[in-house]
Amino acid sequence: MIIKEMADICGVSEATLRYYEKIGLIPAVPRNVSGLRVYNQDYVEWVKLISELKSVGMSLDAIQEYMNLARKGKRTTHKRREIIALARQLLLNKITELQTAVAKADEQLANYDHALLPQTEVLVKKLAKTAVSSMYVYRKGCVFDEQARIS
């Protein structure tokens, strides 16, 4: 199958397939006489494995390491397991960070009317007083009036 068919079957873009080959994440793909890549079912399974590993948050570097170890055979199964365990721990860390952020957002919402809203209003007024008639040069020489932007 050619690259378009492969991309459709695997649910990735053609550019992704080219990139995976370029960085050695998948083995070099044979080409036909016209120079087009010709994939077989083994490549489909390889790319699906990459997608599976990505689905648990593994970076392409980690997947590359995993695949390189896999090519070395069964003696690397413990190291490959460690890579997946590390990806899992990174996911748990991310979940903790997100739970902390949600708790903070909940706190802000609970205290919005009597804490965050008044604090915001005071800061906006303070900035408006110090920024009166301040002119700033924005990207590419565009000028804007900070006072007009605040109000």
RAVEN-V613565 format. One record per pair of residues at least 6 apart in sequence whose ideal C-beta (glycine too) atoms are under 8 Angstrom apart, sorted by sequence separation. I is the first residue (numbers start at 0). J is the second residue. D is the distance in whole Angstrom. If there is no record, write none. Layout:
I:J:D  I:J:D
This chain:
6:12:6  18:24:8  19:25:5  20:26:8  30:36:6  31:37:5  53:59:8  69:75:7  136:142:6  137:143:5  6:13:5  9:16:7  20:27:7  29:36:7  30:37:6  68:75:4  135:142:7  0:8:7  20:28:6  28:36:4  29:37:5  57:65:7  107:115:5  134:142:6  135:143:6  6:15:7  16:25:8  28:37:7  52:61:8  53:62:7  134:143:8  3:13:6  6:16:6  28:38:6  52:62:5  68:78:5  69:79:6  134:144:6  135:145:6  2:13:5  5:16:6  68:79:5  133:144:8  134:145:7  132:144:8  133:145:5  49:62:6  52:65:6  133:146:7  2:16:6  28:42:7  65:79:5  68:82:8  132:146:6  2:17:8  130:145:4  131:146:6  20:36:8  26:42:8  130:146:6  25:42:6  49:66:8  65:82:5  64:82:6  65:83:8  26:45:8  127:146:7  130:149:6  16:36:8  25:45:5  25:46:7  61:82:6  127:149:5  126:149:6  127:150:7  25:49:7  61:85:7  24:49:6  57:82:7  61:86:6  57:83:8  123:149:7  19:46:7  55:83:7  57:86:5  16:46:7  19:49:7  56:86:5  5:36:8  52:83:8  55:86:5  55:87:7  2:35:7  5:38:4  56:89:6  1:35:5  2:36:5  4:38:8  9:43:6  52:86:8  56:90:5  1:36:7  8:43:6  11:46:7  24:59:7  55:90:7  1:37:7  2:38:7  0:37:7  1:38:7  5:42:7  9:46:4  22:59:7  56:93:7  0:38:5  5:43:7  9:47:6  24:62:7  0:39:7  11:50:7  24:63:6  10:50:7  23:63:7  5:46:7  9:50:7  22:63:7  24:66:6
